Every structure is written in C-alpha cells, then in structure tokens.
C-alpha cells in the first residue's frame, strides 16, 4: 500500500518531461492496489488460505 502511494508521488514530483513515465508509475500503483484489494477479498471469503 505504501509503495503504491510512493509511486503516485513520484509521478507528480519528478523531473521528467514526458507523460510516458507518469502513465507507467500510475499504472503500476493501480496494479499493486488491485492485487492488495483482491487478496483481501479472497481471504475474507475463504477462497485463499
């Protein structure tokens, strides 16, 4: 969770000029959050040990 926040901060507080880096950083942060949320849902439903 903390690493996703750091990635988003890096996207907005960087010295890069293009938007490709922003897309990658925000995309990776979204992927990390989706994995964490998906894991929490599966554990709550008992589908994952």
mmCIF file as Biopython writes it, N, C-alpha, C and O atoms, coordinates in Angstrom:
data_model
#
loop_
_atom_site.group_PDB
_atom_site.id
_atom_site.type_symbol
_atom_site.label_atom_id
_atom_site.label_alt_id
_atom_site.label_comp_id
_atom_site.label_asym_id
_atom_site.label_entity_id
_atom_site.label_seq_id
_atom_site.pdbx_PDB_ins_code
_atom_site.Cartn_x
_atom_site.Cartn_y
_atom_site.Cartn_z
_atom_site.occupancy
_atom_site.B_iso_or_equiv
_atom_site.auth_seq_id
_atom_site.auth_asym_id
_atom_site.pdbx_PDB_model_num
ATOM 1   N N  . UNK A ? 1  ? 0.823   -1.190  0.000   1.0 0.0 1  A 1 
ATOM 2   C CA . UNK A ? 1  ? 0.000   0.000   0.000   1.0 0.0 1  A 1 
ATOM 3   C C  . UNK A ? 1  ? 0.866   1.252   0.000   1.0 0.0 1  A 1 
ATOM 4   O O  . UNK A ? 1  ? 0.614   2.197   -0.748  1.0 0.0 1  A 1 
ATOM 5   N N  . UNK A ? 2  ? 1.878   1.244   0.840   1.0 0.0 2  A 1 
ATOM 6   C CA . UNK A ? 2  ? 2.779   2.390   0.918   1.0 0.0 2  A 1 
ATOM 7   C C  . UNK A ? 2  ? 3.554   2.568   -0.384  1.0 0.0 2  A 1 
ATOM 8   O O  . UNK A ? 2  ? 3.798   3.693   -0.819  1.0 0.0 2  A 1 
ATOM 9   N N  . UNK A ? 3  ? 3.936   1.458   -0.999  1.0 0.0 3  A 1 
ATOM 10  C CA . UNK A ? 3  ? 4.697   1.560   -2.249  1.0 0.0 3  A 1 
ATOM 11  C C  . UNK A ? 3  ? 3.840   2.154   -3.368  1.0 0.0 3  A 1 
ATOM 12  O O  . UNK A ? 3  ? 4.368   2.859   -4.228  1.0 0.0 3  A 1 
ATOM 13  N N  . UNK A ? 4  ? 2.539   1.887   -3.376  1.0 0.0 4  A 1 
ATOM 14  C CA . UNK A ? 4  ? 1.662   2.476   -4.381  1.0 0.0 4  A 1 
ATOM 15  C C  . UNK A ? 4  ? 1.558   3.984   -4.191  1.0 0.0 4  A 1 
ATOM 16  O O  . UNK A ? 4  ? 1.527   4.737   -5.165  1.0 0.0 4  A 1 
ATOM 17  N N  . UNK A ? 5  ? 1.504   4.419   -2.950  1.0 0.0 5  A 1 
ATOM 18  C CA . UNK A ? 5  ? 1.460   5.857   -2.662  1.0 0.0 5  A 1 
ATOM 19  C C  . UNK A ? 5  ? 2.754   6.530   -3.103  1.0 0.0 5  A 1 
ATOM 20  O O  . UNK A ? 5  ? 2.732   7.624   -3.666  1.0 0.0 5  A 1 
ATOM 21  N N  . UNK A ? 6  ? 3.876   5.873   -2.845  1.0 0.0 6  A 1 
ATOM 22  C CA . UNK A ? 6  ? 5.169   6.431   -3.254  1.0 0.0 6  A 1 
ATOM 23  C C  . UNK A ? 6  ? 5.259   6.527   -4.773  1.0 0.0 6  A 1 
ATOM 24  O O  . UNK A ? 6  ? 5.811   7.497   -5.293  1.0 0.0 6  A 1 
ATOM 25  N N  . UNK A ? 7  ? 4.734   5.551   -5.487  1.0 0.0 7  A 1 
ATOM 26  C CA . UNK A ? 7  ? 4.745   5.598   -6.949  1.0 0.0 7  A 1 
ATOM 27  C C  . UNK A ? 7  ? 3.925   6.771   -7.479  1.0 0.0 7  A 1 
ATOM 28  O O  . UNK A ? 7  ? 4.332   7.433   -8.433  1.0 0.0 7  A 1 
ATOM 29  N N  . UNK A ? 8  ? 2.787   7.026   -6.871  1.0 0.0 8  A 1 
ATOM 30  C CA . UNK A ? 8  ? 1.958   8.156   -7.305  1.0 0.0 8  A 1 
ATOM 31  C C  . UNK A ? 8  ? 2.654   9.478   -6.999  1.0 0.0 8  A 1 
ATOM 32  O O  . UNK A ? 8  ? 2.607   10.405  -7.808  1.0 0.0 8  A 1 
ATOM 33  N N  . UNK A ? 9  ? 3.290   9.570   -5.851  1.0 0.0 9  A 1 
ATOM 34  C CA . UNK A ? 9  ? 4.034   10.787  -5.514  1.0 0.0 9  A 1 
ATOM 35  C C  . UNK A ? 9  ? 5.174   10.990  -6.504  1.0 0.0 9  A 1 
ATOM 36  O O  . UNK A ? 9  ? 5.437   12.118  -6.921  1.0 0.0 9  A 1 
ATOM 37  N N  . UNK A ? 10 ? 5.847   9.919   -6.881  1.0 0.0 10 A 1 
ATOM 38  C CA . UNK A ? 10 ? 6.923   10.023  -7.856  1.0 0.0 10 A 1 
ATOM 39  C C  . UNK A ? 10 ? 6.409   10.492  -9.205  1.0 0.0 10 A 1 
ATOM 40  O O  . UNK A ? 10 ? 7.125   11.185  -9.928  1.0 0.0 10 A 1 
ATOM 41  N N  . UNK A ? 11 ? 5.179   10.127  -9.561  1.0 0.0 11 A 1 
ATOM 42  C CA . UNK A ? 11 ? 4.624   10.538  -10.843 1.0 0.0 11 A 1 
ATOM 43  C C  . UNK A ? 11 ? 4.389   12.046  -10.887 1.0 0.0 11 A 1 
ATOM 44  O O  . UNK A ? 11 ? 4.537   12.670  -11.937 1.0 0.0 11 A 1 
ATOM 45  N N  . UNK A ? 12 ? 4.024   12.626  -9.750  1.0 0.0 12 A 1 
ATOM 46  C CA . UNK A ? 12 ? 3.711   14.054  -9.747  1.0 0.0 12 A 1 
ATOM 47  C C  . UNK A ? 12 ? 4.887   14.934  -9.339  1.0 0.0 12 A 1 
ATOM 48  O O  . UNK A ? 12 ? 4.881   16.130  -9.629  1.0 0.0 12 A 1 
ATOM 49  N N  . UNK A ? 13 ? 5.885   14.380  -8.680  1.0 0.0 13 A 1 
ATOM 50  C CA . UNK A ? 13 ? 7.021   15.168  -8.187  1.0 0.0 13 A 1 
ATOM 51  C C  . UNK A ? 13 ? 8.327   14.735  -8.838  1.0 0.0 13 A 1 
ATOM 52  O O  . UNK A ? 13 ? 9.348   14.615  -8.162  1.0 0.0 13 A 1 
ATOM 53  N N  . UNK A ? 14 ? 8.300   14.505  -10.125 1.0 0.0 14 A 1 
ATOM 54  C CA . UNK A ? 14 ? 9.509   14.080  -10.806 1.0 0.0 14 A 1 
ATOM 55  C C  . UNK A ? 14 ? 10.041  15.165  -11.715 1.0 0.0 14 A 1 
ATOM 56  O O  . UNK A ? 14 ? 9.387   16.186  -11.927 1.0 0.0 14 A 1 
ATOM 57  N N  . UNK A ? 15 ? 11.232  14.942  -12.254 1.0 0.0 15 A 1 
ATOM 58  C CA . UNK A ? 15 ? 11.815  15.906  -13.167 1.0 0.0 15 A 1 
ATOM 59  C C  . UNK A ? 15 ? 11.709  15.464  -14.622 1.0 0.0 15 A 1 
ATOM 60  O O  . UNK A ? 15 ? 12.420  15.984  -15.482 1.0 0.0 15 A 1 
ATOM 61  N N  . UNK A ? 16 ? 10.824  14.507  -14.903 1.0 0.0 16 A 1 
ATOM 62  C CA . UNK A ? 16 ? 10.646  14.035  -16.268 1.0 0.0 16 A 1 
ATOM 63  C C  . UNK A ? 16 ? 9.682   14.950  -17.024 1.0 0.0 16 A 1 
ATOM 64  O O  . UNK A ? 16 ? 8.772   15.540  -16.442 1.0 0.0 16 A 1 
ATOM 65  N N  . UNK A ? 17 ? 9.903   15.048  -18.317 1.0 0.0 17 A 1 
ATOM 66  C CA . UNK A ? 17 ? 9.090   15.958  -19.132 1.0 0.0 17 A 1 
ATOM 67  C C  . UNK A ? 17 ? 7.954   15.236  -19.846 1.0 0.0 17 A 1 
ATOM 68  O O  . UNK A ? 17 ? 6.890   15.820  -20.056 1.0 0.0 17 A 1 
ATOM 69  N N  . UNK A ? 18 ? 8.158   13.995  -20.217 1.0 0.0 18 A 1 
ATOM 70  C CA . UNK A ? 18 ? 7.140   13.256  -20.946 1.0 0.0 18 A 1 
ATOM 71  C C  . UNK A ? 18 ? 6.075   12.688  -20.027 1.0 0.0 18 A 1 
ATOM 72  O O  . UNK A ? 18 ? 6.222   12.694  -18.805 1.0 0.0 18 A 1 
ATOM 73  N N  . UNK A ? 19 ? 5.013   12.202  -20.625 1.0 0.0 19 A 1 
ATOM 74  C CA . UNK A ? 19 ? 3.909   11.622  -19.850 1.0 0.0 19 A 1 
ATOM 75  C C  . UNK A ? 19 ? 3.984   10.102  -19.781 1.0 0.0 19 A 1 
ATOM 76  O O  . UNK A ? 19 ? 3.193   9.480   -19.072 1.0 0.0 19 A 1 
ATOM 77  N N  . UNK A ? 20 ? 4.914   9.500   -20.500 1.0 0.0 20 A 1 
ATOM 78  C CA . UNK A ? 20 ? 5.018   8.044   -20.504 1.0 0.0 20 A 1 
ATOM 79  C C  . UNK A ? 20 ? 5.381   7.536   -19.112 1.0 0.0 20 A 1 
ATOM 80  O O  . UNK A ? 20 ? 4.848   6.527   -18.651 1.0 0.0 20 A 1 
ATOM 81  N N  . UNK A ? 21 ? 6.288   8.239   -18.453 1.0 0.0 21 A 1 
ATOM 82  C CA . UNK A ? 21 ? 6.678   7.838   -17.101 1.0 0.0 21 A 1 
ATOM 83  C C  . UNK A ? 21 ? 5.509   7.938   -16.140 1.0 0.0 21 A 1 
ATOM 84  O O  . UNK A ? 21 ? 5.330   7.072   -15.284 1.0 0.0 21 A 1 
ATOM 85  N N  . UNK A ? 22 ? 4.708   8.995   -16.275 1.0 0.0 22 A 1 
ATOM 86  C CA . UNK A ? 22 ? 3.531   9.152   -15.416 1.0 0.0 22 A 1 
ATOM 87  C C  . UNK A ? 22 ? 2.560   8.003   -15.603 1.0 0.0 22 A 1 
ATOM 88  O O  . UNK A ? 22 ? 2.021   7.475   -14.630 1.0 0.0 22 A 1 
ATOM 89  N N  . UNK A ? 23 ? 2.336   7.615   -16.842 1.0 0.0 23 A 1 
ATOM 90  C CA . UNK A ? 23 ? 1.405   6.520   -17.133 1.0 0.0 23 A 1 
ATOM 91  C C  . UNK A ? 23 ? 1.907   5.221   -16.508 1.0 0.0 23 A 1 
ATOM 92  O O  . UNK A ? 23 ? 1.126   4.486   -15.904 1.0 0.0 23 A 1 
ATOM 93  N N  . UNK A ? 24 ? 3.192   4.933   -16.644 1.0 0.0 24 A 1 
ATOM 94  C CA . UNK A ? 24 ? 3.756   3.715   -16.066 1.0 0.0 24 A 1 
ATOM 95  C C  . UNK A ? 24 ? 3.664   3.715   -14.543 1.0 0.0 24 A 1 
ATOM 96  O O  . UNK A ? 24 ? 3.264   2.716   -13.946 1.0 0.0 24 A 1 
ATOM 97  N N  . UNK A ? 25 ? 4.028   4.820   -13.917 1.0 0.0 25 A 1 
ATOM 98  C CA . UNK A ? 25 ? 4.018   4.875   -12.458 1.0 0.0 25 A 1 
ATOM 99  C C  . UNK A ? 25 ? 2.606   4.745   -11.896 1.0 0.0 25 A 1 
ATOM 100 O O  . UNK A ? 25 ? 2.388   4.013   -10.931 1.0 0.0 25 A 1 
ATOM 101 N N  . UNK A ? 26 ? 1.659   5.442   -12.486 1.0 0.0 26 A 1 
ATOM 102 C CA . UNK A ? 26 ? 0.272   5.367   -12.016 1.0 0.0 26 A 1 
ATOM 103 C C  . UNK A ? 26 ? -0.321  3.993   -12.328 1.0 0.0 26 A 1 
ATOM 104 O O  . UNK A ? 26 ? -1.087  3.451   -11.531 1.0 0.0 26 A 1 
ATOM 105 N N  . UNK A ? 27 ? 0.029   3.433   -13.476 1.0 0.0 27 A 1 
ATOM 106 C CA . UNK A ? 27 ? -0.446  2.096   -13.827 1.0 0.0 27 A 1 
ATOM 107 C C  . UNK A ? 27 ? 0.071   1.030   -12.873 1.0 0.0 27 A 1 
ATOM 108 O O  . UNK A ? 27 ? -0.675  0.143   -12.458 1.0 0.0 27 A 1 
ATOM 109 N N  . UNK A ? 28 ? 1.355   1.121   -12.525 1.0 0.0 28 A 1 
ATOM 110 C CA . UNK A ? 28 ? 1.919   0.164   -11.569 1.0 0.0 28 A 1 
ATOM 111 C C  . UNK A ? 28 ? 1.300   0.328   -10.186 1.0 0.0 28 A 1 
ATOM 112 O O  . UNK A ? 28 ? 1.060   -0.661  -9.494  1.0 0.0 28 A 1 
ATOM 113 N N  . UNK A ? 29 ? 1.041   1.566   -9.779  1.0 0.0 29 A 1 
ATOM 114 C CA . UNK A ? 29 ? 0.394   1.796   -8.490  1.0 0.0 29 A 1 
ATOM 115 C C  . UNK A ? 29 ? -1.011  1.200   -8.481  1.0 0.0 29 A 1 
ATOM 116 O O  . UNK A ? 29 ? -1.421  0.586   -7.496  1.0 0.0 29 A 1 
ATOM 117 N N  . UNK A ? 30 ? -1.743  1.378   -9.570  1.0 0.0 30 A 1 
ATOM 118 C CA . UNK A ? 30 ? -3.093  0.811   -9.661  1.0 0.0 30 A 1 
ATOM 119 C C  . UNK A ? 30 ? -3.050  -0.713  -9.637  1.0 0.0 30 A 1 
ATOM 120 O O  . UNK A ? 30 ? -3.903  -1.350  -9.019  1.0 0.0 30 A 1 
ATOM 121 N N  . UNK A ? 31 ? -2.065  -1.295  -10.305 1.0 0.0 31 A 1 
ATOM 122 C CA . UNK A ? 31 ? -1.925  -2.753  -10.302 1.0 0.0 31 A 1 
ATOM 123 C C  . UNK A ? 31 ? -1.621  -3.269  -8.899  1.0 0.0 31 A 1 
ATOM 124 O O  . UNK A ? 31 ? -2.189  -4.275  -8.473  1.0 0.0 31 A 1 
ATOM 125 N N  . UNK A ? 32 ? -0.738  -2.594  -8.185  1.0 0.0 32 A 1 
ATOM 126 C CA . UNK A ? 32 ? -0.427  -3.003  -6.818  1.0 0.0 32 A 1 
ATOM 127 C C  . UNK A ? 32 ? -1.651  -2.922  -5.916  1.0 0.0 32 A 1 
ATOM 128 O O  . UNK A ? 32 ? -1.900  -3.825  -5.118  1.0 0.0 32 A 1 
ATOM 129 N N  . UNK A ? 33 ? -2.414  -1.838  -6.044  1.0 0.0 33 A 1 
ATOM 130 C CA . UNK A ? 33 ? -3.628  -1.708  -5.222  1.0 0.0 33 A 1 
ATOM 131 C C  . UNK A ? 33 ? -4.654  -2.780  -5.572  1.0 0.0 33 A 1 
ATOM 132 O O  . UNK A ? 33 ? -5.321  -3.311  -4.684  1.0 0.0 33 A 1 
ATOM 133 N N  . UNK A ? 34 ? -4.786  -3.106  -6.865  1.0 0.0 34 A 1 
ATOM 134 C CA . UNK A ? 34 ? -5.727  -4.154  -7.271  1.0 0.0 34 A 1 
ATOM 135 C C  . UNK A ? 34 ? -5.322  -5.502  -6.693  1.0 0.0 34 A 1 
ATOM 136 O O  . UNK A ? 34 ? -6.182  -6.281  -6.280  1.0 0.0 34 A 1 
ATOM 137 N N  . UNK A ? 35 ? -4.035  -5.785  -6.658  1.0 0.0 35 A 1 
ATOM 138 C CA . UNK A ? 35 ? -3.564  -7.046  -6.090  1.0 0.0 35 A 1 
ATOM 139 C C  . UNK A ? 35 ? -3.838  -7.103  -4.590  1.0 0.0 35 A 1 
ATOM 140 O O  . UNK A ? 35 ? -4.292  -8.128  -4.081  1.0 0.0 35 A 1 
ATOM 141 N N  . UNK A ? 36 ? -3.565  -6.010  -3.880  1.0 0.0 36 A 1 
ATOM 142 C CA . UNK A ? 36 ? -3.790  -5.988  -2.433  1.0 0.0 36 A 1 
ATOM 143 C C  . UNK A ? 36 ? -5.278  -6.121  -2.110  1.0 0.0 36 A 1 
ATOM 144 O O  . UNK A ? 36 ? -5.652  -6.882  -1.217  1.0 0.0 36 A 1 
ATOM 145 N N  . UNK A ? 37 ? -6.122  -5.392  -2.826  1.0 0.0 37 A 1 
ATOM 146 C CA . UNK A ? 37 ? -7.567  -5.464  -2.585  1.0 0.0 37 A 1 
ATOM 147 C C  . UNK A ? 37 ? -8.111  -6.844  -2.945  1.0 0.0 37 A 1 
ATOM 148 O O  . UNK A ? 37 ? -8.929  -7.401  -2.213  1.0 0.0 37 A 1 
ATOM 149 N N  . UNK A ? 38 ? -7.660  -7.396  -4.071  1.0 0.0 38 A 1 
ATOM 150 C CA . UNK A ? 38 ? -8.098  -8.731  -4.471  1.0 0.0 38 A 1 
ATOM 151 C C  . UNK A ? 38 ? -7.702  -9.790  -3.461  1.0 0.0 38 A 1 
ATOM 152 O O  . UNK A ? 38 ? -8.484  -10.696 -3.171  1.0 0.0 38 A 1 
ATOM 153 N N  . UNK A ? 39 ? -6.505  -9.687  -2.927  1.0 0.0 39 A 1 
ATOM 154 C CA . UNK A ? 39 ? -6.053  -10.634 -1.919  1.0 0.0 39 A 1 
ATOM 155 C C  . UNK A ? 39 ? -6.899  -10.524 -0.651  1.0 0.0 39 A 1 
ATOM 156 O O  . UNK A ? 39 ? -7.248  -11.539 -0.047  1.0 0.0 39 A 1 
ATOM 157 N N  . UNK A ? 40 ? -7.229  -9.294  -0.246  1.0 0.0 40 A 1 
ATOM 158 C CA . UNK A ? 40 ? -8.048  -9.103  0.952   1.0 0.0 40 A 1 
ATOM 159 C C  . UNK A ? 40 ? -9.447  -9.687  0.762   1.0 0.0 40 A 1 
ATOM 160 O O  . UNK A ? 40 ? -9.999  -10.292 1.681   1.0 0.0 40 A 1 
ATOM 161 N N  . UNK A ? 41 ? -10.010 -9.508  -0.410  1.0 0.0 41 A 1 
ATOM 162 C CA . UNK A ? 41 ? -11.347 -10.054 -0.684  1.0 0.0 41 A 1 
ATOM 163 C C  . UNK A ? 41 ? -11.321 -11.576 -0.673  1.0 0.0 41 A 1 
ATOM 164 O O  . UNK A ? 41 ? -12.200 -12.216 -0.096  1.0 0.0 41 A 1 
ATOM 165 N N  . UNK A ? 42 ? -10.298 -12.159 -1.320  1.0 0.0 42 A 1 
ATOM 166 C CA . UNK A ? 42 ? -10.209 -13.616 -1.343  1.0 0.0 42 A 1 
ATOM 167 C C  . UNK A ? 42 ? -9.999  -14.190 0.043   1.0 0.0 42 A 1 
ATOM 168 O O  . UNK A ? 42 ? -10.560 -15.238 0.362   1.0 0.0 42 A 1 
ATOM 169 N N  . UNK A ? 43 ? -9.215  -13.540 0.865   1.0 0.0 43 A 1 
ATOM 170 C CA . UNK A ? 43 ? -9.002  -14.041 2.230   1.0 0.0 43 A 1 
ATOM 171 C C  . UNK A ? 43 ? -10.266 -13.924 3.070   1.0 0.0 43 A 1 
ATOM 172 O O  . UNK A ? 43 ? -10.544 -14.792 3.898   1.0 0.0 43 A 1 
ATOM 173 N N  . UNK A ? 44 ? -11.033 -12.857 2.862   1.0 0.0 44 A 1 
ATOM 174 C CA . UNK A ? 44 ? -12.270 -12.682 3.634   1.0 0.0 44 A 1 
ATOM 175 C C  . UNK A ? 44 ? -13.296 -13.723 3.247   1.0 0.0 44 A 1 
ATOM 176 O O  . UNK A ? 44 ? -14.050 -14.193 4.099   1.0 0.0 44 A 1 
ATOM 177 N N  . UNK A ? 45 ? -13.341 -14.096 1.967   1.0 0.0 45 A 1 
ATOM 178 C CA . UNK A ? 45 ? -14.309 -15.087 1.512   1.0 0.0 45 A 1 
ATOM 179 C C  . UNK A ? 45 ? -13.842 -16.523 1.733   1.0 0.0 45 A 1 
ATOM 180 O O  . UNK A ? 45 ? -14.586 -17.462 1.450   1.0 0.0 45 A 1 
ATOM 181 N N  . UNK A ? 46 ? -12.652 -16.699 2.220   1.0 0.0 46 A 1 
ATOM 182 C CA . UNK A ? 46 ? -12.163 -18.039 2.495   1.0 0.0 46 A 1 
ATOM 183 C C  . UNK A ? 46 ? -11.737 -18.796 1.256   1.0 0.0 46 A 1 
ATOM 184 O O  . UNK A ? 46 ? -11.597 -20.018 1.301   1.0 0.0 46 A 1 
ATOM 185 N N  . UNK A ? 47 ? -11.527 -18.104 0.155   1.0 0.0 47 A 1 
ATOM 186 C CA . UNK A ? 47 ? -11.145 -18.787 -1.079  1.0 0.0 47 A 1 
ATOM 187 C C  . UNK A ? 47 ? -9.637  -18.971 -1.195  1.0 0.0 47 A 1 
ATOM 188 O O  . UNK A ? 47 ? -9.147  -19.661 -2.088  1.0 0.0 47 A 1 
ATOM 189 N N  . UNK A ? 48 ? -8.919  -18.346 -0.283  1.0 0.0 48 A 1 
ATOM 190 C CA . UNK A ? 48 ? -7.470  -18.463 -0.299  1.0 0.0 48 A 1 
ATOM 191 C C  . UNK A ? 48 ? -6.996  -18.694 1.134   1.0 0.0 48 A 1 
ATOM 192 O O  . UNK A ? 48 ? -7.427  -18.003 2.058   1.0 0.0 48 A 1 
ATOM 193 N N  . UNK A ? 49 ? -6.124  -19.650 1.307   1.0 0.0 49 A 1 
ATOM 194 C CA . UNK A ? 49 ? -5.664  -19.946 2.666   1.0 0.0 49 A 1 
ATOM 195 C C  . UNK A ? 49 ? -4.499  -19.075 3.075   1.0 0.0 49 A 1 
ATOM 196 O O  . UNK A ? 49 ? -3.995  -19.200 4.191   1.0 0.0 49 A 1 
#
